[in-house]
Amino acid sequence: MRILIAEDETVLCEQIRRVLASEGRVVDVANDGEEAAFLGATEPYDMIILDIGLPKRDGISILKEWRNQNVDTPVLILTARDGWSERVDGLDAGADDYMTKPFHMPELSARVRAMLRRKSGRANPLFQKGKIEFDLRNGRVMENGFPIDLTSQEIAVLTYLVHNTGRLVSRTELSEHIYEYDGDRDSNTIAVFVTRLRKKLGTDFIRTVRGRGYVIEET
Amino acid sequence: MLSLRRRAIVGGSVWAILSVIIGVVALYSFFDALTQRRFDQALAERHLQIVIALSNSGADAELMTQFINDPAYDRPYSGRYWQASGPEGELLASRSLFDSMLELSGEVLTEREFWTGAGPNGSVRGVRQAVTLEDGSSWVVLVAESLAALIAERAAIRRSLLLTFGLVGVLGVAGAMLQTLVVVRPLKKLREDVSHRWDLETDIDPTNYPEEVAPLVADINTLLERNREIVARGRRQAADMAHALKTPSAILRNELETLKRKDVDVSQAQDALGRIDAQLRRSLARIRAANSGASMQRRHTNVARSVERLAKLFRGLPDLRSKELEVAVPSNVTVPIDGQDLEEVLGNILENASRWSRSLVSVTCRIMNGVVEILIEDDGPGIPESDRHEALRSGGRLDTSVPGTGLGLAIADDLLHAYGGEMKLQKSDRLGGLGVSILIPNKLASDLRADGDLPQAQS
């Protein structure tokens, strides 16, 4: 799952990026309003963490612009402005959730997971298929109670496919959601990740539809 | 201090009354002198008539009556008398003197002399003179007239003057009042303009005012602009400080979380940071309250609109979605509080009520005796009376098992005080939990009946 963090404080950005990456998210960072507006409107993010007080453009106007352009990516506002009017205005502008600084990182992680689950319509953070259990909260995979080691890229591929269970996902779409904005998007490497996942989780866990993409069937 | 209107009316009235008194005294004196002069002139003419009659008749009493044809001299005690006394004790007198005579005191001069004394029927004023007839005899001739006529004439003139000056006085006072109304009208307009322009945040045009008031208007414009700048700068500084302190605090908190995950004991550092964050939040809230208190602007905010905006937010919050929020606020009630500040007050109290309620939070509103009361009740455990003061203290958390900083009610209380309002914590009779009563004076508000004007509760 690919997330955009629009925050001008680089240290805080890196902290959030580190935590989300450890949970298998791919994170892009925008340090000013103009860059955030551009990335949010042009890249297919699964959710956006948006600061209101950004340099160059304020977060509320960016959010309104996205909604006017029919960008329906879930947005969590993360801001130092903790007034109730500002919260109402933020949600009125189209935000899905609102958090104020200073915040607890575990709470931010939980809200990010909840928003991603709501987007994919998944109520349960635990995904189970056969003997394999995948915890969307921390990216851990267990087989019969024993952990299976996955690389961060493998977790990213698996997370996106699980969030889209039952839907065919093309290699291009997958690459758009597991690579960072300036990452090397070689869709051939997707096949390598899927092959490795099949080896670790079983060949029938992910089904390949030749020439079209991949799907995890509903259990 | 005495109002300008009262000063002008009192001043104008005093001046009008003083003018009337001075006028009355001056005219009294003038008319007194005039009537006296006319009275004396008539006496002198009558005296001359008696002297001529005396001379022409050769001091013959019978013959004299033919020369004097005033019937008042014939009617006893008519008030008009003459008397002539000869060198050998002869005494000629009008019949009006009847059996009395005019008293002479002192030497009578050959010059005409006016005198005042006792007459046969009250005080008289007269004229006397020693005259020598053609036959060489010397006579003292007196003519007198009762003062009653003079006094009556003077009284009639005074009555007439009093009536006229009374009317002038009333007109003067009315004029003073009318003038005051006209003079203070620009000040009334200025007050309305100031109130209106606070909302519009534009200047008042001095050319719309008389030249005496225009400099004051210009000063008020400067004052308003300065106040707007101070308030805006205060808010900007508070927002900048919030951003400048809260972001590093978030970074510190995250670093501590990272260390904690590596099994480093950071509990004390986290507690300390928590206290710093709470103090920061309270201080920023106090700056905001002080800033709001310093503002000359008193915008009116619609209570129902603010409550509905917050209700929409609370109904959408994931952790509060399961609880019911019941709102029954009349749509036309306003309070003289900035919209953001009202929502800050209500938001903090609603958050507290939502966290503690079992399933229901209620917001109602009424106006009693020019005070708007917004009542927020919940069906939670409530706060015992002995702990209610503590709940309004800075960070006075009564139960740490429920998330929150314990600052919400205290922040709301600070803000309300900045606007002259107050907050009361009580037991909710209807729902059984805490009832928070917000009282905000509003001179413009008229009483709403407890039932008739309230909308149906919406949840």
Interface residues (C-beta under 8 A of the other chain):
Chain A: E9 V11 L12 Q15 I16 V19 G53 A80 R81 D82 G83 W84 S85 R87 V88 L91 D92 D97 T100 K101 P102 F103 H104 M105 P106 A114
Chain B: A239 A242 H243 K246 T247 S249 A250 I251 L252 R253 N254 E255 E257 T258 L273 D277 R281 R309 L310 K312 L313 G316 P318 G339 Q340 E343 E344 L346 G347 N348
